[in-house]
């Protein structure tokens, strides 16, 4: 009888050990996923902030009533136009 209890005890301990190991591995995976999601959220917040700043700049241009400034800004940003006496330097370092 003692041998049967001992074998049951070992089996129960192994089941508990495997369950605990599974929970730890699952928690580690969830923590990594949470960390990645938080990083993505921070990136999206930074993008949102830059877009809001850009929108405020456009609103300021519109409220001034000068359409020449709006056209000039669009030509510079979207089409890459520059004045004839202007030199443009492009940073290719990737930073």
Steps between C-alpha positions, in 0.01 A plus 500: 500500500782736582650444158174594327472823701859585417446447125183712513689768688774505235244518219316787673830684553593456133162629387533803729856560375392486135202726566718753681759488221228555239366799695846657531570458127158643416555798730837572341341493154221731612752740655694516173179563308403774746842662465477496119150645515613778731788585266261511206261718700783743581594517132139566404472772765812667360355480149170642623680790668699583186185484288316727743786751479483486121123553510544801728755644255251460217226660706730793576578539129131493414407750769760747375317513170815496287452244228848568363654354817284190470594451137869556574497249786323240285746551214796459735372196691312303237678592179847575630517846340766749615596854414767543231751648747434236765717194576336189642696240694361151547606295800569147377651373825168346603497659845 
